[in-house]
Amino acid sequence: MIERKILASQLKSYLVDNYIRTSIKGSEYSHTDIIKTPLGDKVVIYSSRPGLIIGRKGANIKALTIELKERFGLNNPQIEIAEVQTPLMNARIVTERIVNAFERFGIARFKGIMHKVMTEVMGAGALGIEIRVSGKVPSSRAKTWKLLAGYMKKNGDVSVSGVDRSTMQANLKSGIVGVQVRIMPKGLILPDRIIVYEDDLKNYHQEEVVEVLDTDRASKTGAESVVEKKED
């Protein structure tokens, strides 16, 4: 029973997230958190452009609240909008920007769009970014283009928990083009990273000098004792 409740809750969260993403397209939507409270279900929507979600005089929020209650059966949903402070570190927002640019300007300038986004993300301090575009780009045969900048972990726990990734589709006249983005955000501590502080480095050099001096004294005293024995 517990497993079924968990699966049902996760499925509802996925459906709500997918519905909100499609209904507020163009607002650079990140994700949604559903929090159970005594007054009902609190829905927190994360976006870098909250004004587009709220709408004029909160019209979009009111309509979205009614839809979430009727379509998904949320208990007295209370919607809260949270602004994403670092949108260039969010893979879903970056992917949406690329998809919107493809649908607006076409696929002829896809390399320029990819390079521009990559430069902006790396300029914001990301450790690495990888962009993959698959589809009929730019010819009639399907291809996969990949651009990589910085450092990107492909295996291990860091590649799962530390790398933010997202996949979306761009609907073009030539067909559907898939876009995948992986970002290693700034501040991510890698397990193989070694930090040497200046104070520790100075202490290490001092200990090394002391050990060398002690060995020199020991060798001199040993040599003197040998000479004294020979004189006797």
Secondary structure, DSSP 8 states (H G I E B T S, - for coil): -HHHHHHHHHHHHHHHHHHHHHHTTTS-EEEEEEEEETTEEEEEEEES-HHHHH-GGGHHHHHHHHHHHHHH--SS-EEEEEE-S-GGG-HHHHHHHHHHHHHHH-STTHHHHHHHHHHHHHHTT-SEEEEEEEES-SSSS-EEEEEEEE----SSHHHHHT-EEEEEEEEETTEEEEEEEEEE-TT---TT-----HHHHHHHHHHHHHHHHHHHHHHHHHHHHHHHHHH-
